[in-house]
């Protein structure tokens, strides 16, 4: 099952017409496309599904969602350890 996971934008890179960001999910940082959320800014929280940010959410909603996913044990499958 694929879920959208909330993460915090740490850094944004403009790559021509494409926007990408380093997004933190707990202790894991991943590269994410921001093309679907052009309004997203550094320190915003975004819901991420298969490498694409699909919406901007407030910090409280992001924290609630992250905690629920963690309690369900769903984060391990969605956020496997980063490759070396």
Buried (B, 14 or more C-beta within 10 A) or exposed (E): EEBBBBBBBEEBEEEEEEBBBBBBBEEBBBEBBBEEBEEBEEEBBBBBBEEBBEBBBEEEEBEEBBEEBEEEEBBEEBBEEEEE
